[in-house]
Amino acid sequence: EWVKCTQINALRYTVADLIPNQEYVFRVYAQNMGAVSPPAEVGPVIAREQLAPGSIDLEALPSEEIVLKEGGDVVVNVPIGGAPRPKVTWKKGMGDLRESDR
């Protein structure tokens, strides 16, 4: 079953919301003042997750010193990006921090 994606006036188009590892076949038509062309089939193509390098927004970190009472908790939210989602490891000195570490 064919589903219309869009109608554009460009030579390139990115189809959004495809399911990763799913196979797709596309039909492309050209149209001008004279007529519509016969369809050209493109594919099959397999949708792959688009890769993006890992990123971290250090601007989100507090700029001032934080003072806590001993045993107090602090929550630090740092935006992390990338595709696929990167594995994040927090460290203090040479050791890894776990969620329960103080």
Phi and psi restraints in degrees (range 20) as a CNS / XPLOR table:
assign (resid 1 and name C) (resid 2 and name N)
       (resid 2 and name CA) (resid 2 and name C) 1.0 -92.9 20.0 2
assign (resid 2 and name N) (resid 2 and name CA)
       (resid 2 and name C) (resid 3 and name N) 1.0 137.4 20.0 2
assign (resid 2 and name C) (resid 3 and name N)
       (resid 3 and name CA) (resid 3 and name C) 1.0 -122.4 20.0 2
assign (resid 3 and name N) (resid 3 and name CA)
       (resid 3 and name C) (resid 4 and name N) 1.0 128.7 20.0 2
assign (resid 3 and name C) (resid 4 and name N)
       (resid 4 and name CA) (resid 4 and name C) 1.0 -72.3 20.0 2
assign (resid 4 and name N) (resid 4 and name CA)
       (resid 4 and name C) (resid 5 and name N) 1.0 123.8 20.0 2
assign (resid 4 and name C) (resid 5 and name N)
       (resid 5 and name CA) (resid 5 and name C) 1.0 -82.0 20.0 2
assign (resid 5 and name N) (resid 5 and name CA)
       (resid 5 and name C) (resid 6 and name N) 1.0 -53.6 20.0 2
assign (resid 5 and name C) (resid 6 and name N)
       (resid 6 and name CA) (resid 6 and name C) 1.0 -172.5 20.0 2
assign (resid 6 and name N) (resid 6 and name CA)
       (resid 6 and name C) (resid 7 and name N) 1.0 172.2 20.0 2
assign (resid 6 and name C) (resid 7 and name N)
       (resid 7 and name CA) (resid 7 and name C) 1.0 -125.3 20.0 2
assign (resid 7 and name N) (resid 7 and name CA)
       (resid 7 and name C) (resid 8 and name N) 1.0 124.2 20.0 2
assign (resid 7 and name C) (resid 8 and name N)
       (resid 8 and name CA) (resid 8 and name C) 1.0 -132.0 20.0 2
assign (resid 8 and name N) (resid 8 and name CA)
       (resid 8 and name C) (resid 9 and name N) 1.0 164.8 20.0 2
assign (resid 8 and name C) (resid 9 and name N)
       (resid 9 and name CA) (resid 9 and name C) 1.0 -115.8 20.0 2
assign (resid 9 and name N) (resid 9 and name CA)
       (resid 9 and name C) (resid 10 and name N) 1.0 59.1 20.0 2
assign (resid 9 and name C) (resid 10 and name N)
       (resid 10 and name CA) (resid 10 and name C) 1.0 -150.1 20.0 2
assign (resid 10 and name N) (resid 10 and name CA)
       (resid 10 and name C) (resid 11 and name N) 1.0 166.1 20.0 2
assign (resid 10 and name C) (resid 11 and name N)
       (resid 11 and name CA) (resid 11 and name C) 1.0 -94.7 20.0 2
assign (resid 11 and name N) (resid 11 and name CA)
       (resid 11 and name C) (resid 12 and name N) 1.0 -6.6 20.0 2
assign (resid 11 and name C) (resid 12 and name N)
       (resid 12 and name CA) (resid 12 and name C) 1.0 -132.2 20.0 2
assign (resid 12 and name N) (resid 12 and name CA)
       (resid 12 and name C) (resid 13 and name N) 1.0 149.0 20.0 2
assign (resid 12 and name C) (resid 13 and name N)
       (resid 13 and name CA) (resid 13 and name C) 1.0 -153.6 20.0 2
assign (resid 13 and name N) (resid 13 and name CA)
       (resid 13 and name C) (resid 14 and name N) 1.0 138.1 20.0 2
assign (resid 13 and name C) (resid 14 and name N)
       (resid 14 and name CA) (resid 14 and name C) 1.0 -105.3 20.0 2
assign (resid 14 and name N) (resid 14 and name CA)
       (resid 14 and name C) (resid 15 and name N) 1.0 120.7 20.0 2
assign (resid 14 and name C) (resid 15 and name N)
       (resid 15 and name CA) (resid 15 and name C) 1.0 -85.0 20.0 2
assign (resid 15 and name N) (resid 15 and name CA)
       (resid 15 and name C) (resid 16 and name N) 1.0 123.7 20.0 2
assign (resid 15 and name C) (resid 16 and name N)
       (resid 16 and name CA) (resid 16 and name C) 1.0 -92.5 20.0 2
assign (resid 16 and name N) (resid 16 and name CA)
       (resid 16 and name C) (resid 17 and name N) 1.0 164.2 20.0 2
assign (resid 16 and name C) (resid 17 and name N)
       (resid 17 and name CA) (resid 17 and name C) 1.0 62.8 20.0 2
assign (resid 17 and name N) (resid 17 and name CA)
       (resid 17 and name C) (resid 18 and name N) 1.0 32.6 20.0 2
assign (resid 17 and name C) (resid 18 and name N)
       (resid 18 and name CA) (resid 18 and name C) 1.0 -80.5 20.0 2
assign (resid 18 and name N) (resid 18 and name CA)
       (resid 18 and name C) (resid 19 and name N) 1.0 152.7 20.0 2
assign (resid 18 and name C) (resid 19 and name N)
       (resid 19 and name CA) (resid 19 and name C) 1.0 -86.8 20.0 2
assign (resid 19 and name N) (resid 19 and name CA)
       (resid 19 and name C) (resid 20 and name N) 1.0 124.1 20.0 2
assign (resid 19 and name C) (resid 20 and name N)
       (resid 20 and name CA) (resid 20 and name C) 1.0 -56.7 20.0 2
assign (resid 20 and name N) (resid 20 and name CA)
       (resid 20 and name C) (resid 21 and name N) 1.0 142.4 20.0 2
assign (resid 20 and name C) (resid 21 and name N)
       (resid 21 and name CA) (resid 21 and name C) 1.0 67.1 20.0 2
assign (resid 21 and name N) (resid 21 and name CA)
       (resid 21 and name C) (resid 22 and name N) 1.0 10.3 20.0 2
assign (resid 21 and name C) (resid 22 and name N)
       (resid 22 and name CA) (resid 22 and name C) 1.0 -91.0 20.0 2
assign (resid 22 and name N) (resid 22 and name CA)
       (resid 22 and name C) (resid 23 and name N) 1.0 142.8 20.0 2
assign (resid 22 and name C) (resid 23 and name N)
       (resid 23 and name CA) (resid 23 and name C) 1.0 -91.0 20.0 2
assign (resid 23 and name N) (resid 23 and name CA)
       (resid 23 and name C) (resid 24 and name N) 1.0 136.0 20.0 2
assign (resid 23 and name C) (resid 24 and name N)
       (resid 24 and name CA) (resid 24 and name C) 1.0 -131.1 20.0 2
assign (resid 24 and name N) (resid 24 and name CA)
       (resid 24 and name C) (resid 25 and name N) 1.0 150.1 20.0 2
assign (resid 24 and name C) (resid 25 and name N)
       (resid 25 and name CA) (resid 25 and name C) 1.0 -125.4 20.0 2
assign (resid 25 and name N) (resid 25 and name CA)
       (resid 25 and name C) (resid 26 and name N) 1.0 135.0 20.0 2
assign (resid 25 and name C) (resid 26 and name N)
       (resid 26 and name CA) (resid 26 and name C) 1.0 -116.1 20.0 2
assign (resid 26 and name N) (resid 26 and name CA)
       (resid 26 and name C) (resid 27 and name N) 1.0 147.5 20.0 2
assign (resid 26 and name C) (resid 27 and name N)
       (resid 27 and name CA) (resid 27 and name C) 1.0 -113.2 20.0 2
assign (resid 27 and name N) (resid 27 and name CA)
       (resid 27 and name C) (resid 28 and name N) 1.0 133.5 20.0 2
assign (resid 27 and name C) (resid 28 and name N)
       (resid 28 and name CA) (resid 28 and name C) 1.0 -123.2 20.0 2
assign (resid 28 and name N) (resid 28 and name CA)
       (resid 28 and name C) (resid 29 and name N) 1.0 133.6 20.0 2
assign (resid 28 and name C) (resid 29 and name N)
       (resid 29 and name CA) (resid 29 and name C) 1.0 -117.8 20.0 2
assign (resid 29 and name N) (resid 29 and name CA)
       (resid 29 and name C) (resid 30 and name N) 1.0 148.4 20.0 2
assign (resid 29 and name C) (resid 30 and name N)
       (resid 30 and name CA) (resid 30 and name C) 1.0 -112.5 20.0 2
assign (resid 30 and name N) (resid 30 and name CA)
       (resid 30 and name C) (resid 31 and name N) 1.0 139.4 20.0 2
assign (resid 30 and name C) (resid 31 and name N)
       (resid 31 and name CA) (resid 31 and name C) 1.0 -136.9 20.0 2
assign (resid 31 and name N) (resid 31 and name CA)
       (resid 31 and name C) (resid 32 and name N) 1.0 136.5 20.0 2
assign (resid 31 and name C) (resid 32 and name N)
       (resid 32 and name CA) (resid 32 and name C) 1.0 -138.4 20.0 2
assign (resid 32 and name N) (resid 32 and name CA)
       (resid 32 and name C) (resid 33 and name N) 1.0 -167.0 20.0 2
assign (resid 32 and name C) (resid 33 and name N)
       (resid 33 and name CA) (resid 33 and name C) 1.0 -63.0 20.0 2
assign (resid 33 and name N) (resid 33 and name CA)
       (resid 33 and name C) (resid 34 and name N) 1.0 -23.7 20.0 2
assign (resid 33 and name C) (resid 34 and name N)
       (resid 34 and name CA) (resid 34 and name C) 1.0 -81.3 20.0 2
assign (resid 34 and name N) (resid 34 and name CA)
       (resid 34 and name C) (resid 35 and name N) 1.0 -45.7 20.0 2
assign (resid 34 and name C) (resid 35 and name N)
       (resid 35 and name CA) (resid 35 and name C) 1.0 -176.8 20.0 2
assign (resid 35 and name N) (resid 35 and name CA)
       (resid 35 and name C) (resid 36 and name N) 1.0 -179.5 20.0 2
assign (resid 35 and name C) (resid 36 and name N)
       (resid 36 and name CA) (resid 36 and name C) 1.0 -105.7 20.0 2
assign (resid 36 and name N) (resid 36 and name CA)
       (resid 36 and name C) (resid 37 and name N) 1.0 134.8 20.0 2
assign (resid 36 and name C) (resid 37 and name N)
       (resid 37 and name CA) (resid 37 and name C) 1.0 -74.0 20.0 2
assign (resid 37 and name N) (resid 37 and name CA)
       (resid 37 and name C) (resid 38 and name N) 1.0 162.9 20.0 2
assign (resid 37 and name C) (resid 38 and name N)
       (resid 38 and name CA) (resid 38 and name C) 1.0 -64.7 20.0 2
assign (resid 38 and name N) (resid 38 and name CA)
       (resid 38 and name C) (resid 39 and name N) 1.0 154.4 20.0 2
assign (resid 38 and name C) (resid 39 and name N)
       (resid 39 and name CA) (resid 39 and name C) 1.0 -69.7 20.0 2
assign (resid 39 and name N) (resid 39 and name CA)
       (resid 39 and name C) (resid 40 and name N) 1.0 144.3 20.0 2
assign (resid 39 and name C) (resid 40 and name N)
       (resid 40 and name CA) (resid 40 and name C) 1.0 -111.2 20.0 2
assign (resid 40 and name N) (resid 40 and name CA)
       (resid 40 and name C) (resid 41 and name N) 1.0 127.9 20.0 2
assign (resid 40 and name C) (resid 41 and name N)
       (resid 41 and name CA) (resid 41 and name C) 1.0 -90.3 20.0 2
assign (resid 41 and name N) (resid 41 and name CA)
       (resid 41 and name C) (resid 42 and name N) 1.0 135.7 20.0 2
assign (resid 41 and name C) (resid 42 and name N)
       (resid 42 and name CA) (resid 42 and name C) 1.0 -119.5 20.0 2
assign (resid 42 and name N) (resid 42 and name CA)
       (resid 42 and name C) (resid 43 and name N) 1.0 122.3 20.0 2
assign (resid 42 and name C) (resid 43 and name N)
       (resid 43 and name CA) (resid 43 and name C) 1.0 127.4 20.0 2
assign (resid 43 and name N) (resid 43 and name CA)
       (resid 43 and name C) (resid 44 and name N) 1.0 -176.4 20.0 2
assign (resid 43 and name C) (resid 44 and name N)
       (resid 44 and name CA) (resid 44 and name C) 1.0 -75.3 20.0 2
assign (resid 44 and name N) (resid 44 and name CA)
       (resid 44 and name C) (resid 45 and name N) 1.0 145.3 20.0 2
assign (resid 44 and name C) (resid 45 and name N)
       (resid 45 and name CA) (resid 45 and name C) 1.0 -123.8 20.0 2
assign (resid 45 and name N) (resid 45 and name CA)
       (resid 45 and name C) (resid 46 and name N) 1.0 150.0 20.0 2
assign (resid 45 and name C) (resid 46 and name N)
       (resid 46 and name CA) (resid 46 and name C) 1.0 -106.5 20.0 2
assign (resid 46 and name N) (resid 46 and name CA)
       (resid 46 and name C) (resid 47 and name N) 1.0 126.0 20.0 2
assign (resid 46 and name C) (resid 47 and name N)
       (resid 47 and name CA) (resid 47 and name C) 1.0 -70.5 20.0 2
assign (resid 47 and name N) (resid 47 and name CA)
       (resid 47 and name C) (resid 48 and name N) 1.0 126.2 20.0 2
assign (resid 47 and name C) (resid 48 and name N)
       (resid 48 and name CA) (resid 48 and name C) 1.0 -114.7 20.0 2
assign (resid 48 and name N) (resid 48 and name CA)
       (resid 48 and name C) (resid 49 and name N) 1.0 146.0 20.0 2
assign (resid 48 and name C) (resid 49 and name N)
       (resid 49 and name CA) (resid 49 and name C) 1.0 -64.1 20.0 2
assign (resid 49 and name N) (resid 49 and name CA)
       (resid 49 and name C) (resid 50 and name N) 1.0 131.5 20.0 2
assign (resid 49 and name C) (resid 50 and name N)
       (resid 50 and name CA) (resid 50 and name C) 1.0 -75.3 20.0 2
assign (resid 50 and name N) (resid 50 and name CA)
       (resid 50 and name C) (resid 51 and name N) 1.0 129.2 20.0 2
assign (resid 50 and name C) (resid 51 and name N)
       (resid 51 and name CA) (resid 51 and name C) 1.0 -86.3 20.0 2
assign (resid 51 and name N) (resid 51 and name CA)
       (resid 51 and name C) (resid 52 and name N) 1.0 141.2 20.0 2
assign (resid 51 and name C) (resid 52 and name N)
       (resid 52 and name CA) (resid 52 and name C) 1.0 -137.7 20.0 2
assign (resid 52 and name N) (resid 52 and name CA)
       (resid 52 and name C) (resid 53 and name N) 1.0 135.8 20.0 2
assign (resid 52 and name C) (resid 53 and name N)
       (resid 53 and name CA) (resid 53 and name C) 1.0 -63.5 20.0 2
assign (resid 53 and name N) (resid 53 and name CA)
       (resid 53 and name C) (resid 54 and name N) 1.0 153.7 20.0 2
assign (resid 53 and name C) (resid 54 and name N)
       (resid 54 and name CA) (resid 54 and name C) 1.0 -62.7 20.0 2
assign (resid 54 and name N) (resid 54 and name CA)
       (resid 54 and name C) (resid 55 and name N) 1.0 146.2 20.0 2
assign (resid 54 and name C) (resid 55 and name N)
       (resid 55 and name CA) (resid 55 and name C) 1.0 -142.8 20.0 2
assign (resid 55 and name N) (resid 55 and name CA)
       (resid 55 and name C) (resid 56 and name N) 1.0 154.3 20.0 2
assign (resid 55 and name C) (resid 56 and name N)
       (resid 56 and name CA) (resid 56 and name C) 1.0 -139.5 20.0 2
assign (resid 56 and name N) (resid 56 and name CA)
       (resid 56 and name C) (resid 57 and name N) 1.0 135.3 20.0 2
assign (resid 56 and name C) (resid 57 and name N)
       (resid 57 and name CA) (resid 57 and name C) 1.0 -98.9 20.0 2
assign (resid 57 and name N) (resid 57 and name CA)
       (resid 57 and name C) (resid 58 and name N) 1.0 92.5 20.0 2
assign (resid 57 and name C) (resid 58 and name N)
       (resid 58 and name CA) (resid 58 and name C) 1.0 -72.0 20.0 2
assign (resid 58 and name N) (resid 58 and name CA)
       (resid 58 and name C) (resid 59 and name N) 1.0 -13.8 20.0 2
assign (resid 58 and name C) (resid 59 and name N)
       (resid 59 and name CA) (resid 59 and name C) 1.0 -64.5 20.0 2
assign (resid 59 and name N) (resid 59 and name CA)
       (resid 59 and name C) (resid 60 and name N) 1.0 -20.6 20.0 2
assign (resid 59 and name C) (resid 60 and name N)
       (resid 60 and name CA) (resid 60 and name C) 1.0 -77.1 20.0 2
assign (resid 60 and name N) (resid 60 and name CA)
       (resid 60 and name C) (resid 61 and name N) 1.0 -14.1 20.0 2
assign (resid 60 and name C) (resid 61 and name N)
       (resid 61 and name CA) (resid 61 and name C) 1.0 -71.7 20.0 2
assign (resid 61 and name N) (resid 61 and name CA)
       (resid 61 and name C) (resid 62 and name N) 1.0 147.2 20.0 2
assign (resid 61 and name C) (resid 62 and name N)
       (resid 62 and name CA) (resid 62 and name C) 1.0 -61.1 20.0 2
assign (resid 62 and name N) (resid 62 and name CA)
       (resid 62 and name C) (resid 63 and name N) 1.0 140.3 20.0 2
assign (resid 62 and name C) (resid 63 and name N)
       (resid 63 and name CA) (resid 63 and name C) 1.0 -91.4 20.0 2
assign (resid 63 and name N) (resid 63 and name CA)
       (resid 63 and name C) (resid 64 and name N) 1.0 -15.6 20.0 2
assign (resid 63 and name C) (resid 64 and name N)
       (resid 64 and name CA) (resid 64 and name C) 1.0 -103.1 20.0 2
assign (resid 64 and name N) (resid 64 and name CA)
       (resid 64 and name C) (resid 65 and name N) 1.0 165.0 20.0 2
assign (resid 64 and name C) (resid 65 and name N)
       (resid 65 and name CA) (resid 65 and name C) 1.0 -69.1 20.0 2
assign (resid 65 and name N) (resid 65 and name CA)
       (resid 65 and name C) (resid 66 and name N) 1.0 139.9 20.0 2
assign (resid 65 and name C) (resid 66 and name N)
       (resid 66 and name CA) (resid 66 and name C) 1.0 -106.1 20.0 2
assign (resid 66 and name N) (resid 66 and name CA)
       (resid 66 and name C) (resid 67 and name N) 1.0 127.3 20.0 2
assign (resid 66 and name C) (resid 67 and name N)
       (resid 67 and name CA) (resid 67 and name C) 1.0 -113.0 20.0 2
assign (resid 67 and name N) (resid 67 and name CA)
       (resid 67 and name C) (resid 68 and name N) 1.0 126.9 20.0 2
assign (resid 67 and name C) (resid 68 and name N)
       (resid 68 and name CA) (resid 68 and name C) 1.0 -126.4 20.0 2
assign (resid 68 and name N) (resid 68 and name CA)
       (resid 68 and name C) (resid 69 and name N) 1.0 156.5 20.0 2
assign (resid 68 and name C) (resid 69 and name N)
       (resid 69 and name CA) (resid 69 and name C) 1.0 -75.0 20.0 2
assign (resid 69 and name N) (resid 69 and name CA)
       (resid 69 and name C) (resid 70 and name N) 1.0 150.9 20.0 2
assign (resid 69 and name C) (resid 70 and name N)
       (resid 70 and name CA) (resid 70 and name C) 1.0 -55.2 20.0 2
assign (resid 70 and name N) (resid 70 and name CA)
       (resid 70 and name C) (resid 71 and name N) 1.0 133.0 20.0 2
assign (resid 70 and name C) (resid 71 and name N)
       (resid 71 and name CA) (resid 71 and name C) 1.0 86.2 20.0 2
assign (resid 71 and name N) (resid 71 and name CA)
       (resid 71 and name C) (resid 72 and name N) 1.0 -3.8 20.0 2
assign (resid 71 and name C) (resid 72 and name N)
       (resid 72 and name CA) (resid 72 and name C) 1.0 -73.6 20.0 2
assign (resid 72 and name N) (resid 72 and name CA)
       (resid 72 and name C) (resid 73 and name N) 1.0 161.0 20.0 2
assign (resid 72 and name C) (resid 73 and name N)
       (resid 73 and name CA) (resid 73 and name C) 1.0 -103.9 20.0 2
assign (resid 73 and name N) (resid 73 and name CA)
       (resid 73 and name C) (resid 74 and name N) 1.0 149.1 20.0 2
assign (resid 73 and name C) (resid 74 and name N)
       (resid 74 and name CA) (resid 74 and name C) 1.0 -133.7 20.0 2
assign (resid 74 and name N) (resid 74 and name CA)
       (resid 74 and name C) (resid 75 and name N) 1.0 138.8 20.0 2
assign (resid 74 and name C) (resid 75 and name N)
       (resid 75 and name CA) (resid 75 and name C) 1.0 -113.6 20.0 2
assign (resid 75 and name N) (resid 75 and name CA)
       (resid 75 and name C) (resid 76 and name N) 1.0 125.0 20.0 2
assign (resid 75 and name C) (resid 76 and name N)
       (resid 76 and name CA) (resid 76 and name C) 1.0 -119.0 20.0 2
assign (resid 76 and name N) (resid 76 and name CA)
       (resid 76 and name C) (resid 77 and name N) 1.0 114.1 20.0 2
assign (resid 76 and name C) (resid 77 and name N)
       (resid 77 and name CA) (resid 77 and name C) 1.0 -99.4 20.0 2
assign (resid 77 and name N) (resid 77 and name CA)
       (resid 77 and name C) (resid 78 and name N) 1.0 120.2 20.0 2
assign (resid 77 and name C) (resid 78 and name N)
       (resid 78 and name CA) (resid 78 and name C) 1.0 -126.1 20.0 2
assign (resid 78 and name N) (resid 78 and name CA)
       (resid 78 and name C) (resid 79 and name N) 1.0 118.1 20.0 2
assign (resid 78 and name C) (resid 79 and name N)
       (resid 79 and name CA) (resid 79 and name C) 1.0 -64.0 20.0 2
assign (resid 79 and name N) (resid 79 and name CA)
       (resid 79 and name C) (resid 80 and name N) 1.0 125.1 20.0 2
assign (resid 79 and name C) (resid 80 and name N)
       (resid 80 and name CA) (resid 80 and name C) 1.0 -117.3 20.0 2
assign (resid 80 and name N) (resid 80 and name CA)
       (resid 80 and name C) (resid 81 and name N) 1.0 136.6 20.0 2
assign (resid 80 and name C) (resid 81 and name N)
       (resid 81 and name CA) (resid 81 and name C) 1.0 -130.5 20.0 2
assign (resid 81 and name N) (resid 81 and name CA)
       (resid 81 and name C) (resid 82 and name N) 1.0 172.5 20.0 2
assign (resid 81 and name C) (resid 82 and name N)
       (resid 82 and name CA) (resid 82 and name C) 1.0 136.3 20.0 2
assign (resid 82 and name N) (resid 82 and name CA)
       (resid 82 and name C) (resid 83 and name N) 1.0 157.2 20.0 2
assign (resid 82 and name C) (resid 83 and name N)
       (resid 83 and name CA) (resid 83 and name C) 1.0 -140.1 20.0 2
assign (resid 83 and name N) (resid 83 and name CA)
       (resid 83 and name C) (resid 84 and name N) 1.0 124.0 20.0 2
assign (resid 83 and name C) (resid 84 and name N)
       (resid 84 and name CA) (resid 84 and name C) 1.0 -66.0 20.0 2
assign (resid 84 and name N) (resid 84 and name CA)
       (resid 84 and name C) (resid 85 and name N) 1.0 164.3 20.0 2
assign (resid 84 and name C) (resid 85 and name N)
       (resid 85 and name CA) (resid 85 and name C) 1.0 -56.4 20.0 2
assign (resid 85 and name N) (resid 85 and name CA)
       (resid 85 and name C) (resid 86 and name N) 1.0 128.0 20.0 2
assign (resid 85 and name C) (resid 86 and name N)
       (resid 86 and name CA) (resid 86 and name C) 1.0 -70.5 20.0 2
assign (resid 86 and name N) (resid 86 and name CA)
       (resid 86 and name C) (resid 87 and name N) 1.0 153.0 20.0 2
assign (resid 86 and name C) (resid 87 and name N)
       (resid 87 and name CA) (resid 87 and name C) 1.0 -79.2 20.0 2
assign (resid 87 and name N) (resid 87 and name CA)
       (resid 87 and name C) (resid 88 and name N) 1.0 131.6 20.0 2
assign (resid 87 and name C) (resid 88 and name N)
       (resid 88 and name CA) (resid 88 and name C) 1.0 -110.8 20.0 2
assign (resid 88 and name N) (resid 88 and name CA)
       (resid 88 and name C) (resid 89 and name N) 1.0 132.2 20.0 2
assign (resid 88 and name C) (resid 89 and name N)
       (resid 89 and name CA) (resid 89 and name C) 1.0 -126.4 20.0 2
assign (resid 89 and name N) (resid 89 and name CA)
       (resid 89 and name C) (resid 90 and name N) 1.0 124.2 20.0 2
assign (resid 89 and name C) (resid 90 and name N)
       (resid 90 and name CA) (resid 90 and name C) 1.0 -93.1 20.0 2
assign (resid 90 and name N) (resid 90 and name CA)
       (resid 90 and name C) (resid 91 and name N) 1.0 138.3 20.0 2
assign (resid 90 and name C) (resid 91 and name N)
       (resid 91 and name CA) (resid 91 and name C) 1.0 -129.4 20.0 2
assign (resid 91 and name N) (resid 91 and name CA)
       (resid 91 and name C) (resid 92 and name N) 1.0 150.3 20.0 2
assign (resid 91 and name C) (resid 92 and name N)
       (resid 92 and name CA) (resid 92 and name C) 1.0 -131.0 20.0 2
assign (resid 92 and name N) (resid 92 and name CA)
       (resid 92 and name C) (resid 93 and name N) 1.0 116.8 20.0 2
assign (resid 92 and name C) (resid 93 and name N)
       (resid 93 and name CA) (resid 93 and name C) 1.0 63.6 20.0 2
assign (resid 93 and name N) (resid 93 and name CA)
       (resid 93 and name C) (resid 94 and name N) 1.0 -127.2 20.0 2
assign (resid 93 and name C) (resid 94 and name N)
       (resid 94 and name CA) (resid 94 and name C) 1.0 -97.3 20.0 2
assign (resid 94 and name N) (resid 94 and name CA)
       (resid 94 and name C) (resid 95 and name N) 1.0 -3.2 20.0 2
assign (resid 94 and name C) (resid 95 and name N)
       (resid 95 and name CA) (resid 95 and name C) 1.0 -103.2 20.0 2
assign (resid 95 and name N) (resid 95 and name CA)
       (resid 95 and name C) (resid 96 and name N) 1.0 152.6 20.0 2
assign (resid 95 and name C) (resid 96 and name N)
       (resid 96 and name CA) (resid 96 and name C) 1.0 -78.2 20.0 2
assign (resid 96 and name N) (resid 96 and name CA)
       (resid 96 and name C) (resid 97 and name N) 1.0 142.5 20.0 2
assign (resid 96 and name C) (resid 97 and name N)
       (resid 97 and name CA) (resid 97 and name C) 1.0 -95.5 20.0 2
assign (resid 97 and name N) (resid 97 and name CA)
       (resid 97 and name C) (resid 98 and name N) 1.0 139.7 20.0 2
assign (resid 97 and name C) (resid 98 and name N)
       (resid 98 and name CA) (resid 98 and name C) 1.0 -108.1 20.0 2
assign (resid 98 and name N) (resid 98 and name CA)
       (resid 98 and name C) (resid 99 and name N) 1.0 165.8 20.0 2
assign (resid 98 and name C) (resid 99 and name N)
       (resid 99 and name CA) (resid 99 and name C) 1.0 -56.8 20.0 2
assign (resid 99 and name N) (resid 99 and name CA)
       (resid 99 and name C) (resid 100 and name N) 1.0 -31.2 20.0 2
assign (resid 99 and name C) (resid 100 and name N)
       (resid 100 and name CA) (resid 100 and name C) 1.0 -89.7 20.0 2
assign (resid 100 and name N) (resid 100 and name CA)
       (resid 100 and name C) (resid 101 and name N) 1.0 -6.4 20.0 2
assign (resid 100 and name C) (resid 101 and name N)
       (resid 101 and name CA) (resid 101 and name C) 1.0 -69.4 20.0 2
assign (resid 101 and name N) (resid 101 and name CA)
       (resid 101 and name C) (resid 102 and name N) 1.0 147.4 20.0 2
